[in-house]
């Protein structure tokens, strides 16, 4: 069984263009994201799924420089991009992560994957489903290739195809879906990158630790002592589908 994390990445962003290549403690955000993912013990491969747009040549150049596998596909039909990337790398299980999560925790990624592996006949497990209990920015979705393929074939809504998985988790009569829930509700934390305020928050965390090897628990302990850092992006509202 081949378990592959597919990281969607592009330079275009409505609220913060070029965010995946912004400098974060001497490395692009995307590098920080991938570095953390590659510490997962259950992932066999991390693949970057970018677009065919000329602006994303920068991402491809970075992939080539770092020796990362990548796939280029449609900018707007991200579901097709994911499916084609998964098919190209012969993935049996797909872990969906986005490139705007440079604080993604490999241990939590592994916990979600392990939950998926432990449930018979499961199609999809995620820590983003209701009730959301993890910080936004640690989002991890795990699915079978068959579930992804069925969504790719049957989802006809262009808006939903931009987000890859809604067809799966909104159709529990078609798929076996499970919400991975944390023991403590941490959903009020925002650790994702979508605005300049988000970047200032993430930058403060990285500057404190001086590397990208910190854990979720270490972040929480730091933020408890520094509420002023939490306040940097507290008022940002997440875009909804």
Steps between C-alpha positions, in 0.01 A plus 500: 500500500648832391401803709567831329454855625397725214562868577311745284708812432471798271621858487153643444316592818215747538599630841877448499653439155824303495461391861650153446833656401516762776819486705448328834820493705716470189290249307182528290176418681457198274836359611398533865174322425673213318780472756244442773296254294806294415546426871185290487571133571206371295536697177684331215524810284418871489395636159440862404193557283535837330350653187599552138485879544830678416509658848532152647826439317654634823351208692620250242851648515497456878385139465778426253757672723393295804441175313130488586251314277238731354203505265358790297127515433195722471503817709130500588401133480710399799313171529628403155848617596494281811363200316753522219785549749384199705470285189841606373676404824296178546359604838272257682426746780503876454569747778379846407696792643521859377812710454379776733553287813869543596413399857354163398593240763634166367393321817140613453518408131606151607221478756241578231658250260511232769133560579426449131701177493326367810143533369378215274353602163564869566501747210590829665628628835561866584570724797309783330150358527246611759573520783829670406739464795843570350658838422431622149830435326540140612236383251554141386268296275563134418313306232521196279593538137162343417313769693699774329436340162126476562489868601699587188251311281174608668551851638363737236509824704795718388495691830530183706772360274714796606505350851558131406315312774150651566334239278639230728416638843164646391381161375522261797249273326765439232815497711606372841614823669655551844581816696829488689447694823755631748461448872527875556314753288766722341281627217529863613867503391585628151835374368438517125640753250249709307567864596790727599384467862522122475853527368601732785362245748676203338822699468492578874466130582784402267728772632440379853600140423765581239417193289208297361526206740261616774188306593137598543538469877804727501310761301214490749739541793669796330169670417373456855792711620469750212133594446613805306611265221157334490344844460695571179246315281216437744253712302560333162196311373544182300350486152229234478393281210 
